[in-house]
Amino acid sequence: MTKKLTLSVDEELIRFAHQYSEETQQSISEIFEKYLSRLQGEINVANLSKEAHSLYGVLEGTVLPDKKDLRKAFHEKSIT
């Protein structure tokens, strides 16, 4: 559910926000929402256990194989 939010922001930041909004073809609301979502994710990561935190992002940028391909490879291995 989307709701309105009123903010008080420095004029320079407002100018920057409008400029960035035009350059990226995003609304200021979208930019702000993405920022808050990222911040929320970072806070959630900070609450992970030490072991889980050390693994966070380890697969980032890695192309994971498709589930069907994994099943096929497993099946082929089990037959031989």
Distance bins in CASP14 RR format, pairs under 12 A and 6 or more apart:
PFRMAT RR
TARGET T0000
AUTHOR 0000-0000-0000
RMODE 2
METHOD distances of the structure
MODEL  1
2 27 0 0 0 0 0 1 0 0 0 0 0
2 29 0 0 0 0 1 0 0 0 0 0 0
2 30 0 0 0 0 0 1 0 0 0 0 0
2 33 0 0 0 0 1 0 0 0 0 0 0
3 29 0 0 0 0 0 1 0 0 0 0 0
3 33 0 0 0 0 0 1 0 0 0 0 0
4 29 0 0 0 0 1 0 0 0 0 0 0
4 32 0 0 0 0 0 1 0 0 0 0 0
5 28 0 0 0 0 0 1 0 0 0 0 0
5 29 0 0 0 0 1 0 0 0 0 0 0
5 32 0 0 0 0 1 0 0 0 0 0 0
5 33 0 0 0 0 1 0 0 0 0 0 0
5 36 0 0 0 0 1 0 0 0 0 0 0
7 13 0 0 0 0 1 0 0 0 0 0 0
7 14 0 0 0 0 1 0 0 0 0 0 0
7 17 0 0 0 0 0 1 0 0 0 0 0
7 28 0 0 0 0 1 0 0 0 0 0 0
7 29 0 0 0 0 0 1 0 0 0 0 0
7 32 0 0 0 0 1 0 0 0 0 0 0
7 36 0 0 0 0 0 1 0 0 0 0 0
8 14 0 0 0 0 0 1 0 0 0 0 0
9 15 0 0 0 0 0 1 0 0 0 0 0
9 16 0 0 0 0 1 0 0 0 0 0 0
9 17 1 0 0 1 0 0 0 0 0 0 0
9 18 0 0 0 0 0 1 0 0 0 0 0
9 28 0 0 0 0 1 0 0 0 0 0 0
9 32 0 0 0 0 1 0 0 0 0 0 0
10 16 0 0 0 0 1 0 0 0 0 0 0
10 17 0 0 0 0 0 1 0 0 0 0 0
11 17 0 0 0 0 0 1 0 0 0 0 0
11 18 0 0 0 0 0 1 0 0 0 0 0
12 18 0 0 0 0 0 1 0 0 0 0 0
12 19 0 0 0 0 0 1 0 0 0 0 0
13 19 0 0 0 0 0 1 0 0 0 0 0
13 20 0 0 0 0 0 1 0 0 0 0 0
13 28 0 0 0 0 0 1 0 0 0 0 0
13 31 0 0 0 0 0 1 0 0 0 0 0
13 32 0 0 0 0 0 1 0 0 0 0 0
14 20 0 0 0 0 0 1 0 0 0 0 0
14 21 0 0 0 0 0 1 0 0 0 0 0
14 28 0 0 0 0 1 0 0 0 0 0 0
14 32 0 0 0 0 0 1 0 0 0 0 0
15 21 0 0 0 0 0 1 0 0 0 0 0
15 22 0 0 0 0 0 1 0 0 0 0 0
15 28 0 0 0 0 0 1 0 0 0 0 0
16 22 0 0 0 0 0 1 0 0 0 0 0
16 23 0 0 0 0 0 1 0 0 0 0 0
16 24 0 0 0 0 0 1 0 0 0 0 0
16 28 0 0 0 0 0 1 0 0 0 0 0
16 31 0 0 0 0 0 1 0 0 0 0 0
17 23 0 0 0 0 0 1 0 0 0 0 0
17 24 0 0 0 0 0 1 0 0 0 0 0
17 26 0 0 0 0 0 1 0 0 0 0 0
17 27 0 0 0 0 0 1 0 0 0 0 0
17 28 1 0 1 0 0 0 0 0 0 0 0
17 29 0 0 0 0 0 1 0 0 0 0 0
17 30 0 0 0 0 0 1 0 0 0 0 0
17 31 1 0 0 1 0 0 0 0 0 0 0
17 32 0 0 0 0 1 0 0 0 0 0 0
17 35 0 0 0 0 0 1 0 0 0 0 0
18 24 0 0 0 0 0 1 0 0 0 0 0
18 26 0 0 0 0 0 1 0 0 0 0 0
18 27 0 0 0 0 0 1 0 0 0 0 0
18 28 1 0 0 1 0 0 0 0 0 0 0
18 31 0 0 0 0 0 1 0 0 0 0 0
19 26 0 0 0 0 0 1 0 0 0 0 0
19 28 0 0 0 0 0 1 0 0 0 0 0
19 31 0 0 0 0 0 1 0 0 0 0 0
20 26 0 0 0 0 1 0 0 0 0 0 0
20 27 0 0 0 0 0 1 0 0 0 0 0
20 28 0 0 0 0 1 0 0 0 0 0 0
20 30 0 0 0 0 0 1 0 0 0 0 0
20 31 1 0 0 1 0 0 0 0 0 0 0
20 32 0 0 0 0 0 1 0 0 0 0 0
20 34 0 0 0 0 0 1 0 0 0 0 0
20 35 0 0 0 0 0 1 0 0 0 0 0
21 27 1 0 0 1 0 0 0 0 0 0 0
21 28 1 0 1 0 0 0 0 0 0 0 0
21 29 0 0 0 0 1 0 0 0 0 0 0
21 30 0 0 0 0 1 0 0 0 0 0 0
21 31 1 0 0 1 0 0 0 0 0 0 0
21 32 0 0 0 0 0 1 0 0 0 0 0
21 34 0 0 0 0 0 1 0 0 0 0 0
22 28 0 0 0 0 0 1 0 0 0 0 0
22 31 0 0 0 0 0 1 0 0 0 0 0
23 31 0 0 0 0 0 1 0 0 0 0 0
24 30 0 0 0 0 1 0 0 0 0 0 0
24 31 1 0 0 1 0 0 0 0 0 0 0
24 34 0 0 0 0 0 1 0 0 0 0 0
25 31 0 0 0 0 0 1 0 0 0 0 0
26 32 0 0 0 0 1 0 0 0 0 0 0
26 33 0 0 0 0 1 0 0 0 0 0 0
26 34 0 0 0 0 1 0 0 0 0 0 0
26 35 0 0 0 0 0 1 0 0 0 0 0
27 33 0 0 0 0 1 0 0 0 0 0 0
27 34 0 0 0 0 0 1 0 0 0 0 0
28 34 0 0 0 0 0 1 0 0 0 0 0
28 35 0 0 0 0 0 1 0 0 0 0 0
29 35 0 0 0 0 0 1 0 0 0 0 0
29 36 0 0 0 0 0 1 0 0 0 0 0
30 36 0 0 0 0 0 1 0 0 0 0 0
30 37 0 0 0 0 0 1 0 0 0 0 0
31 37 0 0 0 0 0 1 0 0 0 0 0
31 38 0 0 0 0 0 1 0 0 0 0 0
32 38 0 0 0 0 0 1 0 0 0 0 0
32 39 0 0 0 0 0 1 0 0 0 0 0
33 39 0 0 0 0 0 1 0 0 0 0 0
33 40 0 0 0 0 0 1 0 0 0 0 0
34 40 0 0 0 0 0 1 0 0 0 0 0
34 41 0 0 0 0 0 1 0 0 0 0 0
35 41 0 0 0 0 0 1 0 0 0 0 0
35 42 0 0 0 0 0 1 0 0 0 0 0
36 42 0 0 0 0 0 1 0 0 0 0 0
36 43 0 0 0 0 0 1 0 0 0 0 0
37 43 0 0 0 0 0 1 0 0 0 0 0
37 44 0 0 0 0 0 1 0 0 0 0 0
38 44 0 0 0 0 0 1 0 0 0 0 0
38 45 0 0 0 0 0 1 0 0 0 0 0
39 45 0 0 0 0 0 1 0 0 0 0 0
39 46 0 0 0 0 0 1 0 0 0 0 0
40 46 0 0 0 0 0 1 0 0 0 0 0
40 47 0 0 0 0 0 1 0 0 0 0 0
41 47 0 0 0 0 1 0 0 0 0 0 0
41 48 0 0 0 0 0 1 0 0 0 0 0
41 56 0 0 0 0 0 1 0 0 0 0 0
42 48 0 0 0 0 0 1 0 0 0 0 0
42 53 0 0 0 0 0 1 0 0 0 0 0
42 56 0 0 0 0 0 1 0 0 0 0 0
44 52 0 0 0 0 0 1 0 0 0 0 0
44 53 0 0 0 0 0 1 0 0 0 0 0
44 56 0 0 0 0 1 0 0 0 0 0 0
45 52 0 0 0 0 1 0 0 0 0 0 0
45 53 1 0 0 1 0 0 0 0 0 0 0
45 54 0 0 0 0 0 1 0 0 0 0 0
45 55 0 0 0 0 0 1 0 0 0 0 0
45 56 1 0 1 0 0 0 0 0 0 0 0
45 57 0 0 0 0 1 0 0 0 0 0 0
46 52 0 0 0 0 0 1 0 0 0 0 0
46 53 1 0 0 1 0 0 0 0 0 0 0
46 56 0 0 0 0 1 0 0 0 0 0 0
47 53 0 0 0 0 1 0 0 0 0 0 0
47 56 0 0 0 0 0 1 0 0 0 0 0
48 54 0 0 0 0 1 0 0 0 0 0 0
48 55 0 0 0 0 1 0 0 0 0 0 0
48 56 1 0 0 1 0 0 0 0 0 0 0
48 57 0 0 0 0 0 1 0 0 0 0 0
49 55 0 0 0 0 1 0 0 0 0 0 0
49 56 0 0 0 0 0 1 0 0 0 0 0
50 56 0 0 0 0 0 1 0 0 0 0 0
51 58 0 0 0 0 0 1 0 0 0 0 0
52 58 0 0 0 0 0 1 0 0 0 0 0
58 64 0 0 0 0 0 1 0 0 0 0 0
59 65 0 0 0 0 0 1 0 0 0 0 0
63 69 0 0 0 0 0 1 0 0 0 0 0
64 70 0 0 0 0 1 0 0 0 0 0 0
65 71 0 0 0 0 0 1 0 0 0 0 0
65 72 0 0 0 0 1 0 0 0 0 0 0
65 73 0 0 0 0 1 0 0 0 0 0 0
65 74 0 0 0 0 0 1 0 0 0 0 0
66 72 0 0 0 0 1 0 0 0 0 0 0
66 73 0 0 0 0 0 1 0 0 0 0 0
67 73 0 0 0 0 0 1 0 0 0 0 0
67 74 0 0 0 0 0 1 0 0 0 0 0
68 74 0 0 0 0 0 1 0 0 0 0 0
68 75 0 0 0 0 0 1 0 0 0 0 0
69 75 0 0 0 0 0 1 0 0 0 0 0
69 76 0 0 0 0 0 1 0 0 0 0 0
70 76 0 0 0 0 0 1 0 0 0 0 0
70 77 0 0 0 0 0 1 0 0 0 0 0
71 77 0 0 0 0 0 1 0 0 0 0 0
71 78 0 0 0 0 0 1 0 0 0 0 0
72 78 0 0 0 0 0 1 0 0 0 0 0
72 79 0 0 0 0 0 1 0 0 0 0 0
73 79 0 0 0 0 0 1 0 0 0 0 0
73 80 0 0 0 0 0 1 0 0 0 0 0
74 80 0 0 0 0 0 1 0 0 0 0 0
END
